[in-house]
Amino acid sequence: MADDDNIIGLYERHAQAFDQLRGKNLFEKPWLDRFAALLPPSGTILDLGCGSGEPIAGHFIARGFRLTGVDSSPSLIELARQRFPDQQWIVRDMRRLPPGRTFNGIIAWHSFFHLSPADQRAMFPVFAYLAAPGAALMFTAGHFEGVAMGEFGGEPLYHASLSRQEYGDLLAAHGFKPVAQMDQDPACGGATVWLAQRHA
């Protein structure tokens, strides 16, 4: 089994630990605000790799957006359902999302980069068919092309990234215009962030 395929089991096995250790001080807020500024009031957001719903989904819910969270971990989704029962929470691999519904915003924060390079490339048509006209798309990636292995709970934690050029090309090829991009933002925990918008 490939290292990227082990991610689903790892998050489920360590669901409680991930939830407890996840920072809740919302240092990501400046980027979340830039994303939200592209959305209509009370718009719909798809949160891919939503985890337990805190802090990011909770932030958007408090602002009046309608949230659909997707995560492969049943335990993390159950925590999200308990915390925010009026929103929609789905146990599913983000790579297996069917067409048929669109959203005003799609966010994949610290989740998309757990996919292999091939699977990341294959997500861009998925982003396109899930995005309503004018929708915002924001995801985090690595700051260099290749694989980077981390660790959690004594287990290897897989990350991968494409090149900046390829991300830009994939966005353009699937109808998205980059709005902002920063490598290793020091004000956001060193995150490398991409923010784009679907052509109206």
Residue frames relative to the residue before (quaternion, step in Angstrom):
aa qw qx qy qz dx dy dz
M 1.0000 0.0000 0.0000 0.0000 0.00 0.00 0.00
A 0.4699 -0.6859 0.4793 0.2810 3.60 -0.89 0.93
D 0.6388 -0.5568 0.3742 0.3767 3.54 -1.17 0.62
D 0.6572 0.5084 -0.3283 0.4494 3.58 1.00 -0.75
D 0.6237 0.5312 -0.3459 0.4573 3.61 1.14 -0.49
N 0.6172 0.5635 -0.3483 0.4246 3.61 1.17 -0.40
I 0.4875 0.7001 -0.4195 0.3103 3.59 1.23 -0.38
I 0.6413 0.5459 -0.3455 0.4140 3.59 0.87 -0.90
G 0.6932 0.4664 -0.2808 0.4723 3.58 0.84 -0.92
L 0.6278 0.5498 -0.3424 0.4317 3.57 1.01 -0.79
Y 0.6792 0.4811 -0.3017 0.4650 3.60 0.85 -0.90
E 0.6536 0.4985 -0.3292 0.4647 3.58 1.00 -0.70
R 0.6645 0.5061 -0.3151 0.4506 3.59 0.90 -0.86
H 0.7877 0.2919 -0.1399 0.5242 3.58 1.02 -0.76
A 0.1980 0.8391 -0.4934 0.1149 3.58 1.21 0.46
Q 0.6897 0.4778 -0.2976 0.4555 3.59 0.78 -0.97
A 0.6579 0.5078 -0.3149 0.4584 3.58 0.95 -0.81
F 0.6290 0.5228 -0.3384 0.4653 3.59 0.98 -0.80
D 0.6690 0.5039 -0.3094 0.4503 3.56 0.88 -0.92
Q 0.6889 0.4889 -0.2888 0.4505 3.58 0.89 -0.89
L 0.7314 0.4342 -0.2380 0.4690 3.57 1.02 -0.78
R 0.5209 0.6450 -0.4205 0.3687 3.58 1.21 -0.35
G 0.4419 -0.7058 0.4880 0.2616 3.57 -0.71 1.06
K 0.2123 -0.8035 0.5488 0.0901 3.57 -0.90 0.94
N 0.5007 0.6876 -0.4191 0.3175 3.61 1.22 0.11
L 0.3712 -0.7902 0.4312 0.2277 3.58 1.35 0.11
F 0.1019 0.8021 -0.5736 0.1311 3.56 0.71 1.06
E 0.5803 0.5944 -0.3568 0.4272 3.58 1.30 -0.29
K 0.3991 0.7867 -0.4321 0.1874 3.60 1.25 -0.32
P 0.6384 0.5220 -0.3789 0.4200 3.69 0.79 -0.70
W 0.6700 0.4672 -0.3028 0.4911 3.59 1.01 -0.72
L 0.6254 0.5270 -0.3420 0.4629 3.59 1.00 -0.73
D 0.6403 0.5213 -0.3213 0.4638 3.58 1.05 -0.75
R 0.6414 0.5115 -0.3299 0.4671 3.60 0.99 -0.76
F 0.6266 0.5267 -0.3144 0.4808 3.56 1.06 -0.81
A 0.6976 0.4889 -0.2770 0.4445 3.58 0.79 -1.06
A 0.6084 0.5775 -0.3543 0.4132 3.59 1.08 -0.65
L 0.6578 0.4992 -0.3024 0.4760 3.59 1.23 -0.39
L 0.6497 0.5363 -0.3014 0.4465 3.60 1.27 -0.19
P 0.5011 -0.6126 0.4978 0.3548 3.58 -1.18 0.43
P 0.6195 -0.5253 0.4057 0.4193 3.62 -1.14 0.46
S 0.8362 0.1091 -0.1291 0.5217 3.58 -1.00 0.91
G 0.3105 0.7767 -0.4941 0.2370 3.56 1.16 0.54
T 0.5353 -0.6270 0.4744 0.3088 3.53 -1.36 0.17
I 0.1075 -0.7865 0.6075 0.0277 3.54 -1.02 0.90
L 0.1930 -0.7338 0.6412 0.1145 3.55 -1.07 0.86
D 0.1245 -0.7941 0.5944 0.0235 3.56 -0.61 1.20
L 0.1480 -0.8161 0.5574 0.0371 3.57 -0.30 1.32
G 0.7799 0.1206 -0.1519 0.5951 3.55 -0.54 1.19
C 0.1422 0.8637 -0.4692 0.1169 3.53 1.07 0.88
G 0.3010 -0.7663 0.5155 0.2377 3.59 1.17 -0.41
S 0.8037 -0.2746 0.2181 0.4807 3.55 -1.00 -0.86
G 0.6088 -0.5922 0.3437 0.4006 3.58 1.25 0.13
E 0.7333 0.3389 -0.2270 0.5439 3.57 1.23 -0.10
P 0.6057 -0.2146 -0.7623 -0.0775 1.43 -1.97 1.56
I 0.5658 0.6733 -0.3877 0.2763 3.61 1.11 -0.55
A 0.6772 0.4666 -0.3108 0.4766 3.61 0.74 -0.95
G 0.6408 0.5431 -0.3217 0.4370 3.57 0.94 -0.87
H 0.6201 0.5449 -0.3322 0.4564 3.56 1.07 -0.76
F 0.6942 0.4643 -0.2819 0.4724 3.58 0.86 -0.91
I 0.6195 0.5387 -0.3426 0.4569 3.58 1.02 -0.76
A 0.6542 0.5166 -0.3098 0.4574 3.59 0.95 -0.88
R 0.6801 0.4732 -0.2818 0.4839 3.59 1.16 -0.53
G 0.6197 -0.6083 0.3195 0.3792 3.57 1.26 0.15
F 0.4814 0.6457 -0.4592 0.3748 3.57 1.22 0.23
R 0.4044 -0.6807 0.5537 0.2582 3.55 -1.24 0.52
L 0.1936 -0.8435 0.5008 0.0173 3.50 -0.55 1.27
T 0.0462 -0.7251 0.6853 0.0491 3.52 -1.15 0.82
G 0.1095 -0.8124 0.5721 0.0252 3.54 -0.59 1.17
V 0.1028 -0.7780 0.6192 0.0283 3.55 -1.02 0.90
D 0.1711 0.7581 -0.6171 0.1234 3.55 -0.92 0.95
S 0.4920 -0.6795 0.4661 0.2811 3.56 -1.11 0.67
S 0.6477 0.5265 -0.3194 0.4487 3.61 1.23 -0.29
P 0.3778 -0.7349 0.5124 0.2336 3.63 -0.53 1.09
S 0.6481 0.5327 -0.3312 0.4318 3.60 0.98 -0.76
L 0.6682 0.4804 -0.3063 0.4785 3.59 0.96 -0.80
I 0.6353 0.5160 -0.3330 0.4683 3.60 1.00 -0.76
E 0.6300 0.5302 -0.3426 0.4524 3.60 0.99 -0.73
L 0.6228 0.5193 -0.3379 0.4778 3.60 1.03 -0.73
A 0.6504 0.5120 -0.3150 0.4644 3.59 0.96 -0.85
R 0.6473 0.5180 -0.3208 0.4581 3.60 0.96 -0.82
Q 0.6484 0.5163 -0.3191 0.4596 3.56 0.99 -0.80
R 0.7102 0.4694 -0.2585 0.4566 3.57 0.96 -0.85
F 0.8099 0.1153 -0.0104 0.5750 3.55 0.98 -0.87
P 0.0527 -0.8725 0.4849 0.0295 3.59 0.57 1.14
D 0.6481 0.5408 -0.3300 0.4226 3.61 1.15 -0.36
Q 0.6330 0.5003 -0.3357 0.4862 3.58 1.28 -0.02
Q 0.5031 -0.6473 0.4806 0.3112 3.57 -1.29 0.19
W 0.0415 -0.7982 0.6001 -0.0309 3.56 -0.81 1.07
I 0.0785 -0.8274 0.5548 -0.0370 3.56 -0.68 1.14
V 0.2897 -0.7182 0.6069 0.1786 3.57 -0.95 0.92
R 0.3824 0.7018 -0.5221 0.2976 3.55 -0.40 1.22
D 0.5068 -0.5934 0.5384 0.3181 3.51 -1.29 0.54
M 0.4878 -0.6878 0.4468 0.2989 3.61 -0.75 0.99
R 0.6180 0.5565 -0.3448 0.4354 3.59 1.18 -0.46
R 0.7207 0.4253 -0.2235 0.4998 3.59 1.27 -0.26
L 0.3550 0.7432 -0.4971 0.2731 3.59 1.04 0.68
P 0.3317 -0.7630 0.5176 0.1998 3.60 -0.71 1.01
P 0.5194 -0.5936 0.4906 0.3704 3.59 -1.21 0.35
G 0.4565 0.7032 -0.4838 0.2510 3.56 -1.28 0.09
R 0.7747 0.1665 -0.1146 0.5992 3.58 1.19 -0.36
T 0.1529 -0.7900 0.5872 0.0876 3.56 -1.03 0.75
F 0.2579 -0.7667 0.5794 0.0998 3.54 -1.28 0.56
N 0.5248 -0.6320 0.4760 0.3139 3.55 -1.25 0.51
G 0.7969 0.0686 -0.0383 0.5990 3.56 1.22 -0.45
I 0.0941 -0.7643 0.6361 0.0481 3.56 -1.13 0.74
I 0.0005 -0.7996 0.5998 -0.0299 3.56 -0.79 1.01
A 0.0187 -0.7630 0.6461 -0.0110 3.55 -1.04 0.88
W 0.0328 0.8483 -0.5209 0.0896 3.53 0.35 1.35
H 0.8381 -0.0796 -0.0062 0.5396 3.57 -0.58 1.20
S 0.5964 0.5303 -0.3839 0.4645 3.58 1.00 0.84
F 0.6486 0.5451 -0.3094 0.4318 3.58 0.88 -0.98
F 0.6903 0.5017 -0.2928 0.4313 3.60 0.97 -0.76
H 0.5412 0.5776 -0.4213 0.4428 3.59 1.26 0.19
L 0.5779 0.5793 -0.3782 0.4328 3.60 1.26 -0.14
S 0.5698 -0.5707 0.4618 0.3692 3.55 -1.22 0.50
P 0.6650 -0.4877 0.3591 0.4370 3.61 -1.17 0.32
A 0.6580 0.5077 -0.3220 0.4535 3.61 0.90 -0.85
D 0.6796 0.4784 -0.2943 0.4719 3.57 0.94 -0.84
Q 0.6012 0.5365 -0.3677 0.4641 3.60 1.07 -0.59
R 0.6412 0.5146 -0.3307 0.4634 3.58 0.90 -0.85
A 0.6867 0.4983 -0.2797 0.4493 3.57 0.95 -0.89
M 0.5924 0.5829 -0.3691 0.4161 3.61 1.22 -0.31
F 0.5843 0.6214 -0.3932 0.3433 3.62 1.04 -0.52
P 0.6380 0.4674 -0.3548 0.4986 3.66 0.98 -0.54
V 0.5959 0.5431 -0.3617 0.4681 3.60 1.14 -0.57
F 0.6227 0.5191 -0.3360 0.4794 3.59 0.92 -0.86
A 0.6730 0.5253 -0.3065 0.4209 3.58 0.87 -0.94
Y 0.7445 0.3997 -0.2621 0.4661 3.60 0.79 -0.85
L 0.6436 0.4914 -0.3334 0.4829 3.60 1.23 -0.21
A 0.6451 0.5488 -0.3081 0.4332 3.59 1.24 -0.37
A 0.3681 -0.6960 0.5750 0.2224 3.54 -0.89 0.98
P 0.6459 -0.4850 0.3812 0.4498 3.63 -1.17 0.30
G 0.8153 0.2126 -0.1851 0.5058 3.57 -0.84 1.01
A 0.4180 0.7355 -0.4548 0.2784 3.59 1.26 0.02
A 0.3926 -0.6824 0.5668 0.2427 3.53 -1.24 0.60
L 0.0942 -0.7572 0.6444 0.0496 3.55 -1.19 0.70
M 0.0700 0.7889 -0.6080 0.0556 3.56 -0.84 0.98
F 0.0886 0.7815 -0.6126 0.0783 3.53 -0.96 0.93
T 0.3454 -0.6954 0.5823 0.2409 3.53 -1.30 0.36
A 0.0956 -0.7731 0.6267 0.0193 3.52 -1.18 0.73
G 0.5877 -0.5158 0.4508 0.4305 3.53 -1.30 -0.20
H 0.5126 -0.6606 0.4533 0.3087 3.57 -1.22 0.27
F 0.7535 0.2264 -0.2044 0.5824 3.58 1.25 0.21
E 0.5559 -0.6104 0.4530 0.3364 3.54 -1.22 0.56
G 0.6326 0.5283 -0.3991 0.4019 3.57 -0.92 0.93
V 0.5975 -0.5561 0.4552 0.3557 3.52 -1.40 -0.19
A 0.0378 -0.7683 0.6388 0.0144 3.55 -1.08 0.81
M 0.2143 -0.7963 0.5565 0.1019 3.57 -0.67 1.08
G 0.1379 -0.7568 0.6346 0.0744 3.51 -0.99 0.95
E 0.3322 -0.7200 0.5663 0.2250 3.55 -1.26 -0.46
F 0.1072 0.7609 -0.6388 0.0390 3.54 -1.13 0.70
G 0.8475 0.0727 -0.0787 0.5198 3.54 -0.91 0.93
G 0.6682 -0.5090 0.2979 0.4535 3.56 1.12 0.62
E 0.6424 0.4907 -0.3253 0.4907 3.59 1.29 0.18
P 0.5389 -0.6183 0.4509 0.3521 3.60 -1.10 0.57
L 0.1708 -0.7788 0.6008 0.0586 3.55 -1.03 0.90
Y 0.2847 -0.8206 0.4845 0.1037 3.54 -0.38 1.34
H 0.0322 0.7474 -0.6634 0.0133 3.55 -1.13 0.80
A 0.0259 0.7848 -0.6192 -0.0029 3.56 -1.16 0.57
S 0.0734 -0.7907 0.6062 0.0430 3.54 -1.20 0.52
L 0.3963 -0.6502 0.5923 0.2633 3.48 -1.34 0.47
S 0.6238 -0.5126 0.4014 0.4324 3.58 -1.24 -0.04
R 0.6415 -0.5064 0.3987 0.4160 3.57 -1.23 0.41
Q 0.6349 0.5389 -0.3269 0.4468 3.59 0.98 -0.85
E 0.6941 0.4730 -0.2983 0.4534 3.58 0.85 -0.90
Y 0.6120 0.5250 -0.3680 0.4630 3.61 0.95 -0.69
G 0.6622 0.5077 -0.3104 0.4553 3.58 0.90 -0.89
D 0.6575 0.5105 -0.3034 0.4636 3.56 0.98 -0.86
L 0.6638 0.5046 -0.3051 0.4601 3.59 0.95 -0.85
L 0.6183 0.5280 -0.3453 0.4688 3.58 0.99 -0.75
A 0.6881 0.4878 -0.2874 0.4539 3.57 0.80 -1.02
A 0.6680 0.5217 -0.3028 0.4357 3.58 0.94 -0.88
H 0.7588 0.3491 -0.1917 0.5153 3.59 1.17 -0.51
G 0.6917 -0.5610 0.2600 0.3731 3.53 1.13 0.68
F 0.5794 0.5714 -0.3835 0.4366 3.59 1.19 0.42
K 0.2281 -0.7465 0.6117 0.1287 3.52 -1.12 0.79
P 0.4376 -0.6915 0.4953 0.2915 3.63 -0.72 0.94
V 0.2341 -0.7642 0.5905 0.1120 3.56 -1.03 0.89
A 0.7765 -0.1249 0.1163 0.6065 3.57 0.98 -0.88
Q 0.0347 0.7794 -0.6248 0.0287 3.55 -1.16 0.63
M 0.0667 0.7940 -0.6015 0.0571 3.56 -0.95 0.87
D 0.3151 -0.7287 0.5804 0.1816 3.53 -1.01 0.89
Q 0.8727 -0.0315 0.0079 0.4871 3.53 -1.02 0.93
D 0.0034 -0.8339 0.5504 -0.0419 3.57 0.75 1.07
P 0.3517 -0.7733 0.4792 0.2206 3.64 -0.42 1.10
A 0.6576 0.4989 -0.3081 0.4730 3.57 1.20 -0.47
C 0.7373 0.3563 -0.2019 0.5373 3.58 1.30 -0.12
G 0.6842 -0.5264 0.2850 0.4167 3.54 0.90 0.97
G 0.6446 -0.5401 0.3235 0.4337 3.58 1.17 0.47
A 0.3764 0.7473 -0.4769 0.2691 3.61 1.23 0.26
T 0.2723 -0.7006 0.6327 0.1863 3.52 -1.22 0.66
V 0.0745 -0.8533 0.5126 -0.0589 3.53 -0.36 1.32
W 0.1243 -0.7493 0.6478 0.0584 3.51 -1.17 0.84
L 0.0111 -0.7689 0.6390 -0.0165 3.57 -0.93 0.97
A 0.0518 0.7998 -0.5901 0.0975 3.56 -0.74 1.12
Q 0.2354 -0.7620 0.5856 0.1448 3.54 -1.31 0.26
R 0.4671 -0.6720 0.5104 0.2641 3.53 -1.01 0.93
H 0.5227 -0.6205 0.4736 0.3428 3.55 -1.00 0.75
A 0.4730 -0.6802 0.4824 0.2844 3.58 -0.93 0.86
